[in-house]
């Protein structure tokens, strides 16, 4: 039984989705920063995909130089505030903290990072170092972490940048696809606005690039084009009943919840199919929206889950139940979902097999498919020379992120197939350096 009541107002929603990494007070930040050992060759830095000098910014916080700490963070990671909140710090920087080997809680690096960058955003602290004008103009398709990181770096190198975003808001997954208890809409959007003012790139919202004519126009007007489009809609399971009312993808579910908040209604019985991090978010969010019975169903054993252990523990802590070794056969209902029929599974000689005669039905009013996202093959097929691998990911050079068409560069989930926000930020910045070098000849 869920411990959360269905939110009736935005205030109720905010209470149910209270931040799991709340902003530190100045006193908390001073105390936590004093615990750092300021390690030489600190493992936390190596574990950070953007290579932030973590001991330095923590020392700056401890000495009262919070603005200096924010500058240190943003020099390496343009999504410094968002990453402080949404990064899986438990397995990255904090997971590498030397205190873990001493039975002592790791330094709360993520919260310290958010503390410093929140102050910079709130006070509009200057961080951009625009080193003059360089001849060159770059178009970026997609205003997510990879695209905006690329834009900031290009502007710091003196190039003009225009971002074309299909949706009404920027920040990509951090505003559309991350659970609201990790970062609020207001926080995600405030950082994008801050970066835009600091670096001076332009974003054209509600401006999808979706036709050959759109692409030809970009190729005429710009010296280089960066693709940061991310992934598409939730993939189909290929089972009967997916078309029923009350069946939706996890990505779409999270987006609606973030945009509509308390106006989005979740019924009493929810089944989430999948066991990745997105599945954990969808299940936890359903419980926080007041669903009385939330079941997370996965076709393999618990140890094979794709989700981080701490994400699974978070879902369990709000009343989510787990059903392992259960593969969905069909979604049951006439017009609306009534339940899911499963079959029990087991491993045999390294292969998953169904157990004959073990079929059973679990009632449901809502079925959420957390089964991965489709690739944007249709759009990418319009661009000559941009090649895809067998999974539909863009093939790009691992150092320069240049594609098979030398005018195009790409990074983020459209290349990786789905990683963390921090990886997209890091690779968008690397691509920008390569773009600037290419344009400069």
C-alpha positions as CSV (number, residue, x, y, z in Angstrom):
1,X,0.0,0.0,0.0
2,X,1.4,3.4,-1.0
3,X,2.3,5.8,1.8
4,X,1.5,8.7,-0.5
5,X,-1.9,10.4,-1.0
6,X,-2.9,11.4,-4.6
7,X,-1.7,15.0,-5.0
8,X,-4.6,17.4,-5.5
9,X,-2.5,20.6,-5.8
10,X,1.0,21.6,-7.0
11,X,2.0,22.0,-3.4
12,X,0.9,18.4,-2.7
13,X,2.9,17.2,-5.8
14,X,6.0,19.0,-4.6
15,X,5.6,17.4,-1.1
16,X,5.3,13.9,-2.6
17,X,8.3,14.6,-4.9
18,X,10.5,16.3,-2.3
19,X,14.1,16.4,-3.5
20,X,16.2,13.3,-2.6
21,X,19.3,15.6,-2.7
22,X,18.0,18.8,-1.2
23,X,20.0,22.0,-1.4
24,X,22.5,22.4,1.5
25,X,22.6,25.4,3.7
26,X,25.8,27.3,4.0
27,X,26.6,25.7,7.4
28,X,25.9,22.2,6.0
29,X,28.2,22.9,3.0
30,X,31.0,24.2,5.3
31,X,30.8,21.1,7.6
32,X,30.6,18.6,4.7
33,X,33.5,20.3,2.8
34,X,35.7,20.2,5.9
35,X,35.5,16.4,5.8
36,X,37.3,16.1,2.4
37,X,40.9,14.8,2.6
38,X,41.8,16.8,-0.6
39,X,43.4,13.6,-2.0
40,X,46.3,13.8,-4.4
41,X,45.4,12.0,-7.6
42,X,41.9,11.9,-6.2
43,X,39.9,8.9,-7.5
44,X,36.7,11.0,-7.5
45,X,38.1,13.1,-10.3
46,X,39.0,10.1,-12.4
47,X,35.5,8.7,-11.9
48,X,33.9,12.0,-13.2
49,X,33.3,11.8,-17.0
50,X,33.8,15.6,-17.2
51,X,36.9,15.5,-15.0
52,X,35.9,18.2,-12.5
53,X,38.7,19.1,-10.1
54,X,36.6,18.0,-7.1
55,X,39.1,18.5,-4.3
56,X,39.7,22.0,-5.5
57,X,36.1,23.1,-5.6
58,X,35.4,21.5,-2.2
59,X,38.4,23.3,-0.8
60,X,37.1,26.6,-2.3
61,X,33.7,26.0,-0.6
62,X,35.4,25.3,2.7
63,X,37.4,28.5,2.5
64,X,34.3,30.6,1.7
65,X,35.1,31.0,-2.0
66,X,31.8,29.6,-3.3
67,X,31.9,31.6,-6.5
68,X,35.4,30.2,-7.2
69,X,34.0,26.7,-6.6
70,X,31.2,27.3,-9.1
71,X,33.7,28.6,-11.7
72,X,35.9,25.4,-11.2
73,X,32.8,23.2,-11.7
74,X,31.6,25.1,-14.8
75,X,35.0,25.1,-16.4
76,X,34.7,21.3,-16.7
77,X,30.9,20.7,-16.8
78,X,28.4,23.2,-18.3
79,X,25.6,21.3,-16.6
80,X,27.2,21.6,-13.2
81,X,24.0,22.1,-11.2
82,X,21.9,19.5,-13.0
83,X,24.7,16.9,-12.8
84,X,25.1,17.6,-9.1
85,X,21.5,16.5,-8.7
86,X,20.8,13.8,-11.3
87,X,24.2,12.1,-11.7
88,X,24.5,8.6,-10.2
89,X,27.1,10.0,-7.8
90,X,26.8,6.9,-5.7
91,X,28.6,4.9,-8.4
92,X,30.7,7.7,-9.9
93,X,32.5,10.3,-7.8
94,X,31.1,9.4,-4.4
95,X,31.4,5.8,-5.2
96,X,35.1,6.3,-5.7
97,X,35.6,8.4,-2.5
98,X,38.4,6.9,-0.3
99,X,36.1,7.0,2.7
100,X,34.3,4.0,1.3
101,X,37.3,1.9,2.1
102,X,37.2,3.1,5.7
103,X,33.6,2.4,6.6
104,X,32.9,6.1,6.7
105,X,30.2,7.8,4.6
106,X,31.5,9.3,1.3
107,X,31.7,13.0,0.9
108,X,28.4,14.3,-0.5
109,X,30.1,15.6,-3.7
110,X,26.8,16.0,-5.7
111,X,25.1,18.2,-3.1
112,X,28.2,20.3,-2.6
113,X,28.4,20.8,-6.4
114,X,24.7,21.8,-6.5
115,X,25.3,24.2,-3.5
116,X,28.0,26.1,-5.3
117,X,26.3,26.2,-8.8
118,X,22.9,27.2,-7.4
119,X,24.5,30.3,-5.9
120,X,26.1,31.2,-9.2
121,X,22.9,30.8,-11.1
122,X,20.9,32.8,-8.5
123,X,23.4,35.6,-8.5
124,X,24.1,35.5,-12.3
125,X,27.8,35.1,-11.6
126,X,29.9,35.6,-14.7
127,X,31.6,32.3,-15.8
128,X,31.9,32.7,-19.6
129,X,35.3,33.6,-21.0
130,X,34.5,34.6,-24.6
131,X,37.9,34.8,-26.3
132,X,37.0,37.1,-29.1
133,X,35.3,36.5,-32.4
134,X,36.2,33.5,-34.6
135,X,34.9,33.2,-38.1
136,X,32.4,30.3,-38.2
137,X,28.8,29.5,-37.6
138,X,27.5,26.2,-36.2
139,X,24.0,24.8,-36.1
140,X,23.0,22.4,-33.3
141,X,20.0,20.1,-33.5
142,X,18.7,19.5,-30.0
143,X,18.8,21.6,-26.9
144,X,19.7,18.7,-24.5
145,X,22.8,18.3,-22.4
146,X,25.0,17.4,-25.4
147,X,23.8,20.2,-27.6
148,X,23.9,22.9,-24.9
149,X,27.4,21.8,-23.7
150,X,28.6,21.9,-27.3
151,X,27.1,25.4,-27.7
152,X,28.8,26.8,-24.6
153,X,32.2,25.5,-25.6
154,X,31.8,26.7,-29.2
155,X,30.9,30.2,-27.9
156,X,33.9,30.2,-25.6
157,X,36.0,29.5,-28.7
158,X,34.4,32.5,-30.5
159,X,32.0,30.8,-32.9
160,X,28.4,31.8,-33.5
161,X,25.8,29.1,-32.5
162,X,22.1,28.5,-33.2
163,X,20.3,25.7,-31.5
164,X,17.1,24.2,-33.1
165,X,14.9,22.5,-30.5
166,X,11.7,20.6,-31.5
167,X,10.1,21.0,-28.1
168,X,9.0,24.1,-26.1
169,X,11.7,23.8,-23.4
170,X,15.4,23.2,-23.4
171,X,17.5,20.9,-21.2
172,X,16.4,17.7,-22.8
173,X,16.1,14.7,-20.4
174,X,16.8,16.9,-17.3
175,X,13.5,18.6,-17.7
176,X,11.5,15.9,-19.7
177,X,12.9,12.6,-18.6
178,X,14.3,12.6,-15.1
179,X,12.2,11.9,-12.1
180,X,10.9,15.1,-10.4
181,X,12.4,14.1,-7.0
182,X,15.9,14.4,-8.5
183,X,15.6,17.9,-10.1
184,X,12.7,20.3,-10.4
185,X,11.6,21.9,-13.7
186,X,12.5,25.3,-12.3
187,X,16.1,24.2,-11.5
188,X,16.7,22.6,-14.9
189,X,15.3,25.5,-16.9
190,X,17.1,28.1,-14.7
191,X,20.5,26.6,-15.6
192,X,19.7,26.7,-19.3
193,X,18.7,30.3,-19.1
194,X,21.8,31.1,-17.1
195,X,24.1,29.5,-19.7
196,X,22.3,31.1,-22.5
197,X,22.8,34.6,-21.0
198,X,26.4,33.8,-20.1
199,X,27.5,32.4,-23.5
200,X,25.1,34.1,-25.9
201,X,23.9,31.2,-28.0
202,X,20.5,31.3,-29.6
203,X,17.8,28.6,-29.1
204,X,14.8,28.4,-31.5
205,X,12.2,26.4,-29.7
206,X,9.3,24.5,-31.3
207,X,11.6,24.3,-34.4
208,X,12.0,20.7,-35.4
209,X,14.5,19.8,-38.2
210,X,12.6,17.0,-39.9
211,X,12.8,17.2,-43.7
212,X,15.4,17.1,-46.4
213,X,14.6,20.8,-47.1
214,X,15.4,21.7,-43.4
215,X,18.7,19.9,-43.7
216,X,19.6,21.4,-47.0
217,X,19.0,24.9,-45.5
218,X,21.2,24.2,-42.5
219,X,24.0,22.9,-44.8
220,X,23.8,26.1,-46.8
221,X,23.9,28.5,-43.8
222,X,26.3,26.8,-41.4
223,X,29.9,25.7,-41.5
224,X,29.2,22.6,-39.3
225,X,26.2,20.9,-37.8
226,X,26.1,19.1,-34.5
227,X,23.4,16.4,-33.9
228,X,22.3,16.1,-30.3
229,X,18.8,14.6,-30.8
230,X,18.9,11.9,-28.2
231,X,16.6,8.9,-28.5
232,X,13.0,8.5,-29.7
233,X,9.8,7.1,-28.1
234,X,9.6,4.0,-26.0
235,X,10.2,0.8,-28.0
236,X,7.4,-1.7,-28.6
237,X,7.2,-5.0,-26.8
238,X,5.6,-6.8,-29.7
239,X,2.9,-8.4,-27.6
240,X,-0.9,-8.3,-27.9
241,X,-2.7,-5.5,-26.1
242,X,-0.1,-2.8,-26.4
243,X,-2.7,-0.6,-28.2
244,X,-5.1,-0.6,-25.3
245,X,-6.0,2.5,-23.3
246,X,-3.8,2.6,-20.2
247,X,-0.6,1.3,-21.9
248,X,2.1,3.9,-22.2
249,X,5.9,4.2,-22.5
250,X,7.9,5.1,-19.4
251,X,9.6,8.0,-21.2
252,X,6.2,9.5,-22.2
253,X,4.8,8.8,-18.7
254,X,7.7,10.7,-17.0
255,X,7.4,13.6,-19.4
256,X,3.6,14.0,-18.9
257,X,4.1,13.8,-15.1
258,X,6.8,16.5,-15.2
259,X,4.8,18.8,-17.4
260,X,1.3,18.3,-15.8
261,X,2.3,17.6,-12.2
262,X,-0.8,17.2,-10.0
263,X,-3.1,17.4,-13.1
264,X,-1.8,14.1,-14.2
265,X,-3.8,11.2,-12.7
266,X,-2.4,7.7,-11.9
267,X,-4.8,4.9,-11.2
268,X,-4.7,2.4,-8.3
269,X,-3.0,-0.6,-9.9
270,X,0.2,-0.1,-11.9
271,X,2.5,-2.6,-13.5
272,X,5.9,-1.4,-14.8
273,X,7.6,-3.7,-17.3
274,X,11.4,-3.5,-17.1
275,X,14.2,-3.2,-14.6
276,X,16.4,-0.4,-15.8
277,X,16.8,3.0,-14.1
278,X,13.9,4.4,-16.1
279,X,11.7,1.6,-14.8
280,X,12.6,2.4,-11.3
281,X,11.8,6.0,-11.8
282,X,8.4,5.2,-13.3
283,X,7.5,2.8,-10.5
284,X,8.6,5.2,-7.8
285,X,6.7,8.1,-9.4
286,X,3.6,6.0,-9.7
287,X,3.7,5.3,-6.0
288,X,4.3,9.0,-5.2
289,X,1.3,9.9,-7.3
290,X,-0.9,7.8,-4.9
291,X,-1.1,4.5,-6.7
292,X,-2.1,1.8,-4.2
293,X,-0.4,-1.1,-5.8
294,X,2.8,-0.7,-8.0
295,X,4.5,-3.8,-9.3
296,X,7.8,-3.8,-11.1
297,X,7.9,-6.9,-13.4
298,X,11.1,-8.3,-15.0
299,X,11.6,-11.4,-17.1
300,X,15.0,-12.2,-15.5
301,X,16.3,-12.7,-12.0
302,X,17.0,-9.8,-9.7
303,X,20.8,-9.9,-10.2
304,X,20.3,-9.3,-13.9
305,X,18.6,-5.9,-13.4
306,X,20.0,-3.0,-15.4
307,X,19.2,-0.5,-12.7
308,X,21.6,0.8,-10.1
309,X,21.1,-0.9,-6.8
310,X,20.4,2.4,-5.1
311,X,17.6,3.1,-7.6
312,X,16.0,-0.2,-6.8
313,X,16.2,0.5,-3.1
314,X,14.6,3.9,-3.6
315,X,11.7,2.3,-5.4
316,X,11.2,-0.3,-2.7
317,X,11.3,2.4,0.0
318,X,8.1,4.0,-1.4
319,X,6.2,0.7,-1.5
320,X,7.0,-0.7,-5.0
321,X,6.8,-4.5,-5.2
322,X,9.1,-6.5,-7.5
323,X,8.2,-9.6,-9.6
324,X,11.2,-11.4,-11.1
325,X,11.5,-14.2,-13.6
326,X,8.1,-13.2,-15.1
327,X,7.9,-12.4,-18.8
328,X,4.8,-10.6,-20.2
329,X,2.8,-12.7,-22.7
330,X,0.0,-10.3,-23.4
331,X,-1.8,-7.2,-22.0
332,X,-5.4,-8.1,-21.2
333,X,-8.5,-5.9,-21.7
334,X,-11.2,-4.9,-24.2
335,X,-10.7,-1.2,-24.7
336,X,-8.9,-0.5,-21.5
337,X,-6.2,-2.3,-19.7
338,X,-7.4,-4.9,-17.2
339,X,-4.1,-6.8,-16.5
340,X,-1.1,-8.5,-17.8
341,X,-0.6,-12.2,-18.4
342,X,2.9,-13.4,-17.4
343,X,4.7,-16.7,-17.7
344,X,7.4,-17.8,-15.2
345,X,11.0,-18.0,-16.6
346,X,14.3,-19.6,-15.7
347,X,17.8,-19.7,-16.9
348,X,18.9,-22.9,-18.7
349,X,22.4,-23.3,-20.2
350,X,22.7,-19.5,-20.3
351,X,19.4,-19.0,-22.0
352,X,16.1,-17.7,-20.7
353,X,13.2,-20.1,-21.2
354,X,9.6,-20.1,-20.3
355,X,8.2,-22.7,-17.8
356,X,5.2,-24.5,-19.4
357,X,2.0,-24.2,-17.6
358,X,3.2,-21.4,-15.3
359,X,1.1,-18.6,-16.8
360,X,-0.7,-16.2,-14.4
361,X,-2.4,-12.8,-14.5
362,X,-1.8,-9.7,-12.5
363,X,-4.6,-7.1,-12.5
364,X,-3.7,-3.5,-13.6
365,X,-5.3,-0.2,-14.6
366,X,-2.0,1.2,-16.1
367,X,0.8,-0.6,-17.7
368,X,4.1,1.3,-18.2
369,X,6.6,-0.1,-20.7
370,X,10.2,0.7,-19.6
371,X,11.7,-1.3,-22.4
372,X,14.2,1.0,-24.0
373,X,13.8,3.8,-26.5
374,X,13.7,3.6,-30.3
375,X,16.4,5.2,-32.4
376,X,15.7,8.2,-34.7
377,X,16.5,6.2,-37.9
378,X,14.0,8.0,-40.1
379,X,15.4,11.4,-39.5
380,X,19.1,10.3,-39.7
381,X,18.4,8.6,-43.0
382,X,17.8,12.0,-44.5
383,X,21.5,13.1,-43.9
384,X,23.9,11.9,-46.6
385,X,27.0,10.1,-45.2
386,X,25.8,9.8,-41.6
387,X,26.1,6.1,-40.9
388,X,24.4,4.0,-38.2
389,X,25.5,0.8,-36.5
390,X,23.3,-2.3,-36.2
391,X,21.5,-0.9,-33.2
392,X,20.6,2.4,-34.9
393,X,23.2,4.5,-33.1
394,X,25.2,7.1,-35.0
395,X,28.7,6.1,-35.9
396,X,31.1,8.9,-34.8
397,X,34.8,9.1,-34.2
398,X,35.5,8.4,-30.6
399,X,37.8,11.5,-30.2
400,X,36.3,14.1,-32.5
401,X,32.7,12.9,-32.7
402,X,32.8,13.6,-36.4
403,X,30.4,11.4,-38.4
404,X,30.9,9.8,-41.9
405,X,29.7,13.2,-43.3
406,X,32.6,15.5,-42.4
407,X,30.2,18.5,-41.9
408,X,28.3,16.6,-39.2
409,X,29.3,15.8,-35.6
410,X,27.2,14.0,-33.0
411,X,27.2,13.1,-29.3
412,X,24.9,12.1,-26.6
413,X,22.4,9.3,-26.6
414,X,22.0,9.3,-30.3
415,X,25.6,8.0,-30.4
416,X,25.9,6.1,-27.1
417,X,22.5,4.5,-27.2
418,X,21.8,5.8,-23.8
419,X,24.2,7.0,-21.0
420,X,24.1,9.5,-18.2
421,X,23.6,13.2,-18.6
422,X,27.2,13.8,-17.5
423,X,28.5,11.6,-20.4
424,X,26.5,13.7,-22.9
425,X,27.8,16.9,-21.4
426,X,31.4,15.7,-21.6
427,X,31.2,14.5,-25.2
428,X,29.3,17.6,-26.4
429,X,32.2,19.7,-25.2
430,X,34.8,17.4,-26.9
431,X,32.9,17.6,-30.1
432,X,32.9,21.4,-29.9
433,X,36.6,21.5,-29.7
434,X,36.9,19.3,-32.8
435,X,34.4,21.4,-34.7
436,X,36.3,24.6,-33.9
437,X,39.6,23.1,-34.9
438,X,38.1,21.9,-38.2
439,X,36.5,25.2,-39.0
440,X,39.8,27.0,-38.2
441,X,41.5,24.7,-40.7
